[in-house]
Amino acid sequence: KYGNVHFDYGGGMASFVQTDKRTVSLMFHRGGKIEGDFPHMEGTGRQVRFMRFAGVDEVEARAEELAGVVRAWCVFASGTRTSR
């Protein structure tokens, strides 16, 4: 979709976008709606959040956090809420 890799579950979840040649960014289209503490998510607006990766080592180091973001998105997109 839109010429890049796009992930969808209950609506557009995220897309890979390239902001420069040294990093790859994962853009969460409605990341501002995702509940939880994810220290590597960037952004302060109502909707969009980013996670930026400088290499495979960073992706691997943040795999648990990224999995938590995906789980939180699935909860949000399915309309269910869990007590925290």
Summary of the structure (lengths in Angstrom):
residues: 84
radius of gyration: 12.7
end to end distance: 34.2
largest distance: 40.6
contacts: 204
relative contact order: 0.20
helix: 30%
strand: 29%
